[in-house]
Amino acid sequence: MKKLALLSLLMVPAMLLASGHADGEATRYFAQTGRETDFWPRVVNFTIFASLLYYLIASPIKNFFVGRKEGIAGQLKEIEDKLQAAKDEITEANESELILMEKQLAEKMTLEERRSAREAIDEILSENITNDDIMIDESKVVDIISKKVA
């Protein structure tokens, strides 16, 4: 409450004194210019100032923003190109890996076919043919062993 009273004691006289006198400043301006206020001359001055400012600054600002826009567009294009190159590289790597896996599968299938054929032949031979069924003389045994060694 005390603060409000103190504030009002300081502010009320300041507002009353700031309002001016009826025969003070306003009548002296009227006597010099023949007008009550200087609103329209201020509007004209502001218009001149704003137009000069626009004339001097508009072109550099426009060029700055156009250059910035082109720079950002260039960076965006470069990033999109890098992204597309990375996607192409990944696709190529996946395709080469798929081809490699297909080759490995074909090799494994061929190996498995050979192994199953060998097992089938060994099984048939072991079941149907015994050592007594094969007649080999000593010269043939020596010939077979020498071929194996050589």
Rosetta silent file (secondary structure, phi, psi, omega in degrees, C-alpha in Angstrom):
SEQUENCE: MKKLALLSLLMVPAMLLASGHADGEATRYFAQTGRETDFWPRVVNFTIFASLLYYLIASPIKNFFVGRKEGIAGQLKEIEDKLQAAKDEITEANESELILMEKQLAEKMTLEERRSAREAIDEILSENITNDDIMIDESKVVDIISKKVA
SCORE:     score description
SCORE:     0.000 S_00000001
   1 L     0.000  -41.711  179.588    0.000    0.000    0.000 S_00000001
   2 H   -65.207  -37.965 -179.782    2.832    2.363    0.864 S_00000001
   3 H   -65.165  -39.906  178.934    4.552    1.557   -2.416 S_00000001
   4 H   -64.568  -42.255  179.332    1.396    2.344   -4.384 S_00000001
   5 H   -65.509  -42.995  179.432    0.965    5.679   -2.598 S_00000001
   6 H   -64.800  -41.845  178.374    4.622    6.600   -3.144 S_00000001
   7 H   -63.286  -42.158  179.430    4.420    5.612   -6.811 S_00000001
   8 H   -67.670  -35.278  176.801    1.281    7.692   -7.340 S_00000001
   9 H   -64.771  -31.922  179.287    2.918   10.709   -5.622 S_00000001
  10 H   -83.132  -37.029 -172.806    5.815   10.480   -8.071 S_00000001
  11 H   -82.425  -38.440 -176.148    3.880    9.684  -11.246 S_00000001
  12 H   -62.062  -48.940  178.375    0.895   12.029  -11.055 S_00000001
  13 H   -63.900  -34.268  179.434    2.933   15.276  -10.977 S_00000001
  14 H   -65.006  -39.844  178.803    5.199   13.977  -13.753 S_00000001
  15 H   -68.982  -37.518 -179.985    2.190   13.296  -15.985 S_00000001
  16 H   -68.493  -39.057 -179.847    0.663   16.680  -15.244 S_00000001
  17 H   -74.613  -28.428 -178.944    3.865   18.545  -16.004 S_00000001
  18 H   -76.079  -16.785 -176.905    4.513   16.517  -19.179 S_00000001
  19 L   -72.345  -19.618  177.652    1.175   17.460  -20.686 S_00000001
  20 L    88.950  171.081  179.930    2.355   20.993  -21.485 S_00000001
  21 L  -100.195  157.672 -179.964    0.664   24.340  -21.106 S_00000001
  22 L   -69.536  -31.852 -177.945   -2.255   25.593  -23.123 S_00000001
  23 L  -109.995   14.504 -174.957   -0.377   28.691  -24.188 S_00000001
  24 L   -89.897 -110.399 -170.641    3.128   27.160  -24.198 S_00000001
  25 H   -65.321  -42.626 -176.316    4.743   24.966  -26.830 S_00000001
  26 H   -63.033  -41.235 -178.183    1.728   24.334  -29.085 S_00000001
  27 H   -72.210  -32.777  177.992    0.993   28.039  -29.670 S_00000001
  28 H   -66.665  -41.725  176.744    4.632   28.838  -30.382 S_00000001
  29 H   -63.577  -41.006  178.628    4.757   26.064  -33.074 S_00000001
  30 H   -63.290  -38.207 -179.640    1.492   27.371  -34.537 S_00000001
  31 H   -67.539  -35.222 -178.465    2.931   30.888  -34.653 S_00000001
  32 H   -77.964  -42.130 -171.492    6.051   29.690  -36.506 S_00000001
  33 H  -109.077  -22.408 -177.251    4.485   27.251  -38.999 S_00000001
  34 L    84.503   11.130  178.387    0.807   28.020  -39.139 S_00000001
  35 L  -125.419  156.783  178.559   -0.085   24.418  -38.245 S_00000001
  36 L   -77.245  -41.688 -178.203   -1.185   22.781  -35.003 S_00000001
  37 L  -130.359  169.975  177.275    1.038   19.661  -35.388 S_00000001
  38 L  -111.052   35.717 -176.948    3.939   18.483  -37.507 S_00000001
  39 H   -64.952  -51.310 -175.218    2.407   15.103  -38.378 S_00000001
  40 H   -68.047  -39.467  174.168    2.403   15.415  -42.206 S_00000001
  41 H   -62.097  -34.949  176.844    5.961   16.745  -42.521 S_00000001
  42 H   -67.152  -38.508  177.583    7.104   13.807  -40.401 S_00000001
  43 H   -62.871  -43.538  179.093    5.206   11.397  -42.670 S_00000001
  44 H   -63.533  -44.902  178.519    6.903   12.921  -45.735 S_00000001
  45 H   -61.214  -42.565  179.347   10.336   12.716  -44.082 S_00000001
  46 H   -64.868  -40.025  179.224    9.748    9.093  -43.110 S_00000001
  47 H   -63.066  -43.747  177.772    8.599    8.239  -46.639 S_00000001
  48 H   -62.534  -45.500  179.914   11.728    9.815  -48.132 S_00000001
  49 H   -61.872  -45.867 -179.045   13.940    8.002  -45.614 S_00000001
  50 H   -64.714  -39.968 -179.634   12.233    4.637  -46.204 S_00000001
  51 H   -68.335  -40.425  176.107   12.449    4.983  -50.010 S_00000001
  52 H   -63.708  -42.901  178.381   16.171    5.886  -49.879 S_00000001
  53 H   -61.629  -42.469  177.859   16.823    3.007  -47.531 S_00000001
  54 H   -64.267  -43.008 -178.832   14.954    0.658  -49.868 S_00000001
  55 H   -62.138  -39.801 -176.224   16.839    2.016  -52.901 S_00000001
  56 H   -82.832  -31.529 -170.694   20.232    1.505  -51.257 S_00000001
  57 H  -106.846  -21.611 -172.931   19.668   -1.777  -49.430 S_00000001
  58 H   -61.692  -45.539 -177.037   17.056   -3.724  -51.420 S_00000001
  59 H   -64.612  -48.777  178.232   19.375   -4.929  -54.194 S_00000001
  60 H   -62.571  -37.738  179.325   22.181   -6.243  -51.933 S_00000001
  61 H   -66.933  -42.216  178.891   19.675   -7.946  -49.642 S_00000001
  62 H   -62.422  -45.261  178.501   17.883   -9.502  -52.604 S_00000001
  63 H   -61.733  -39.248  178.509   21.201  -10.712  -54.068 S_00000001
  64 H   -60.678  -48.106 -177.414   22.200  -12.148  -50.698 S_00000001
  65 H   -71.372  -33.475  175.945   19.009  -14.161  -50.357 S_00000001
  66 H   -65.628  -44.460  177.621   19.075  -15.318  -53.989 S_00000001
  67 H   -62.599  -39.909  178.796   22.673  -16.484  -53.527 S_00000001
  68 H   -64.955  -42.086  179.497   21.785  -18.196  -50.280 S_00000001
  69 H   -62.315  -44.320  179.052   18.836  -19.933  -51.938 S_00000001
  70 H   -65.760  -38.807  178.055   21.036  -21.143  -54.804 S_00000001
  71 H   -63.264  -44.203  178.795   23.724  -22.294  -52.360 S_00000001
  72 H   -65.435  -40.504  178.205   21.224  -24.268  -50.320 S_00000001
  73 H   -63.513  -40.411  177.739   19.736  -25.753  -53.501 S_00000001
  74 H   -63.811  -43.885  177.730   23.232  -26.760  -54.653 S_00000001
  75 H   -63.415  -41.154  179.125   24.022  -28.374  -51.308 S_00000001
  76 H   -63.437  -42.108  178.427   20.700  -30.191  -51.350 S_00000001
  77 H   -63.234  -42.644  178.872   21.368  -31.466  -54.881 S_00000001
  78 H   -62.510  -42.425  179.069   24.843  -32.627  -53.848 S_00000001
  79 H   -65.572  -41.405  178.156   23.435  -34.439  -50.823 S_00000001
  80 H   -64.051  -38.770  177.570   20.738  -36.085  -52.952 S_00000001
  81 H   -64.001  -43.321  177.626   23.402  -37.215  -55.455 S_00000001
  82 H   -63.030  -40.021  178.789   25.498  -38.706  -52.650 S_00000001
  83 H   -63.634  -44.072  179.135   22.425  -40.436  -51.249 S_00000001
  84 H   -64.712  -40.093  178.196   21.560  -41.893  -54.649 S_00000001
  85 H   -63.040  -40.959  178.454   25.175  -43.025  -55.137 S_00000001
  86 H   -64.964  -41.313  177.989   25.112  -44.727  -51.733 S_00000001
  87 H   -63.683  -42.202  178.152   21.818  -46.439  -52.575 S_00000001
  88 H   -62.664  -41.069  179.239   23.242  -47.607  -55.921 S_00000001
  89 H   -63.798  -41.832  178.370   26.359  -48.898  -54.176 S_00000001
  90 H   -64.869  -42.722  178.815   24.263  -50.806  -51.641 S_00000001
  91 H   -62.255  -43.688  178.952   22.118  -52.274  -54.419 S_00000001
  92 H   -63.702  -41.672  178.421   25.214  -53.334  -56.353 S_00000001
  93 H   -63.479  -41.342  178.465   26.747  -54.894  -53.227 S_00000001
  94 H   -63.997  -41.522  179.420   23.524  -56.792  -52.542 S_00000001
  95 H   -65.083  -43.746  179.692   23.382  -58.060  -56.131 S_00000001
  96 H   -66.150  -36.780  177.344   27.017  -59.193  -56.088 S_00000001
  97 H   -66.601  -38.484  177.969   26.466  -60.885  -52.731 S_00000001
  98 H   -65.233  -42.245  177.604   23.386  -62.634  -54.119 S_00000001
  99 H   -62.845  -42.985  178.567   25.350  -63.836  -57.164 S_00000001
 100 H   -62.099  -42.350  179.038   28.137  -65.084  -54.888 S_00000001
 101 H   -65.283  -37.684  177.263   25.631  -66.927  -52.702 S_00000001
 102 H   -64.634  -40.741  177.321   24.058  -68.524  -55.793 S_00000001
 103 H   -63.202  -43.735  178.938   27.509  -69.701  -56.958 S_00000001
 104 H   -62.874  -39.264  177.946   28.248  -71.132  -53.509 S_00000001
 105 H   -63.704  -43.018  179.033   24.887  -72.899  -53.514 S_00000001
 106 H   -63.277  -41.781  178.406   25.584  -74.390  -56.941 S_00000001
 107 H   -64.293  -42.825  179.246   29.032  -75.561  -55.797 S_00000001
 108 H   -64.815  -39.136  178.808   27.603  -77.093  -52.621 S_00000001
 109 H   -65.504  -41.846  177.904   24.869  -78.826  -54.606 S_00000001
 110 H   -62.832  -44.328  178.842   27.439  -80.233  -57.054 S_00000001
 111 H   -62.505  -42.368  179.736   29.628  -81.387  -54.164 S_00000001
 112 H   -66.474  -38.654  176.555   26.649  -82.957  -52.417 S_00000001
 113 H   -62.282  -44.038  178.863   25.606  -84.744  -55.625 S_00000001
 114 H   -62.361  -44.319 -178.707   29.121  -86.158  -56.027 S_00000001
 115 H   -64.437  -43.249  179.546   29.241  -87.243  -52.396 S_00000001
 116 H   -66.052  -36.890  176.727   25.828  -88.906  -52.569 S_00000001
 117 H   -65.034  -42.280  178.095   26.822  -90.649  -55.825 S_00000001
 118 H   -61.954  -44.992  179.687   30.064  -91.841  -54.210 S_00000001
 119 H   -62.664  -41.392  179.039   28.209  -93.077  -51.145 S_00000001
 120 H   -64.264  -43.150  178.872   25.688  -94.889  -53.319 S_00000001
 121 H   -64.475  -44.164  178.675   28.452  -96.506  -55.384 S_00000001
 122 H   -61.906  -41.252 -179.729   30.390  -97.465  -52.242 S_00000001
 123 H   -64.867  -45.724  179.862   27.266  -98.907  -50.679 S_00000001
 124 H   -64.362  -43.315 -179.516   26.376 -100.930  -53.770 S_00000001
 125 H   -67.480  -40.268 -178.316   29.931 -102.129  -54.200 S_00000001
 126 H   -70.617  -30.970  179.499   30.381 -103.035  -50.551 S_00000001
 127 H   -79.158  -39.247 -170.649   27.104 -104.954  -50.444 S_00000001
 128 H   -96.577  -29.284 -174.902   27.387 -106.808  -53.729 S_00000001
 129 L  -115.487  131.366  175.787   31.091 -107.307  -54.336 S_00000001
 130 L  -113.725  175.389 -179.335   33.485 -108.932  -51.906 S_00000001
 131 L   -66.664  -27.872 -178.955   37.221 -109.499  -52.098 S_00000001
 132 L   -72.528  -25.260 -178.687   36.693 -113.041  -53.193 S_00000001
 133 L   -74.100  -22.751 -176.609   34.749 -111.904  -56.257 S_00000001
 134 L   -98.412  126.073  179.426   37.679 -109.920  -57.637 S_00000001
 135 L  -106.566  110.446  178.379   40.506 -111.865  -59.174 S_00000001
 136 L  -126.277  128.898  176.429   43.693 -109.879  -59.332 S_00000001
 137 L   -88.816  174.569 -173.114   47.019 -111.437  -59.961 S_00000001
 138 H   -65.358  -34.673 -178.642   50.256 -110.107  -58.559 S_00000001
 139 H   -67.074  -37.122  177.657   51.285 -108.237  -61.688 S_00000001
 140 H   -68.251  -39.550  178.668   48.060 -106.246  -61.704 S_00000001
 141 H   -62.139  -45.328  179.499   48.491 -105.359  -57.998 S_00000001
 142 H   -63.784  -40.494  179.127   52.051 -104.153  -58.636 S_00000001
 143 H   -63.777  -44.265  179.382   50.850 -102.184  -61.666 S_00000001
 144 H   -64.041  -43.601 -178.899   48.013 -100.508  -59.678 S_00000001
 145 H   -66.181  -40.949  179.826   50.333  -99.619  -56.777 S_00000001
 146 H   -66.302  -34.788  176.222   52.971  -98.176  -59.092 S_00000001
 147 H   -67.133  -38.480  179.009   50.315  -96.034  -60.797 S_00000001
 148 H   -66.277  -41.245 -178.094   49.128  -94.764  -57.409 S_00000001
 149 H   -69.944  -38.944 -177.012   52.638  -93.913  -56.290 S_00000001
 150 L   -76.275    0.000    0.000   53.559  -92.198  -59.536 S_00000001
